[in-house]
Amino acid sequence: MRMTKEGPLGRHRTIHGRVVEWLGRRIISGELPAGSRLPNEAELAAQLDVSRGGVREAVKALAAKGLVEARPRLGTRVLPREQWNLMDREVINWHGRLAKADFLQDLLELRLMVEPDAARLAAERASEEQVAILEDAYARMEAHAPNLPAEEDAFVEADLVFHLTLLRASGNQLIEQLGRLLETGLYHGLEASSHAPGGVAATLPLHQTVLVAVRARRPVAAARAMRKLIETTTDAVRQMVGR
């Protein structure tokens, strides 16, 4: 199918991906609430200007994520949130793009459970190369911070590298895998926290404290600094979403 114009689906790498994202984001946002039924295959195909086969495959993909259930002759129903696969990368990404307050809070709680211990392990196990990557990421954050929000993308990218490298430096393959799984959600969470009034000014020095502790091989100090960093971020984000 030729895409000569940008229809309701917007731009995406594939038609299938566009349909999945268009429906998925409306389910996550609540525009299509639990228990509601999607328009039938023919109606959706006409509305989105795609083939019925494209709609059918998109519904199968959403069903695999636990977002919908398709039954013969009964149509496709949106499932309740507790049945969603919240650890699916696309589901995480849709939550992050919508900057939902409950998602940001859950992500910060998960980070608080994982990252302080990851920092502790990194102080014991990080390679010299990983420490160098942490140093470079912090230096880029420090350089871009005075120019926010104009250099927000570069700042958040460096922040993301810092945190993902720290998880990798823990030397625990499951913690590293968790970081890869949460990467898109973490990006959106860091982006949101960079908007919080005073958030960067409060957390940037704490990133440096984490870096210094990891470089000096001080596990307890690294864990304590990371805990303080995430708690400070949580306070800033809470104030932002509560405005």
Buried (B, 14 or more C-beta within 10 A) or exposed (E): EEEEEEEEBEEBEEBBBBBBBBBBBBBBBEEBEBEBEBBEBEEBBEBBBBBBEBBBBBBEBBBEBBBBBBEEEEBBBBBEBEBBEBEBBBBBBBBBBBBBBEBBBBBBEBBBEBBBBBBBBBBBBBEEEBBEBBBBBBEBBBEBBEEBEEBBEBBBBBBBBBBBBBBBBBBBEEBBEBBEBBBBBBBBBBBBBBBBEEBBEBBBEBBBBBBBBBBEBBBEBBBBBBBBBBBBBBBBBBEBBEE
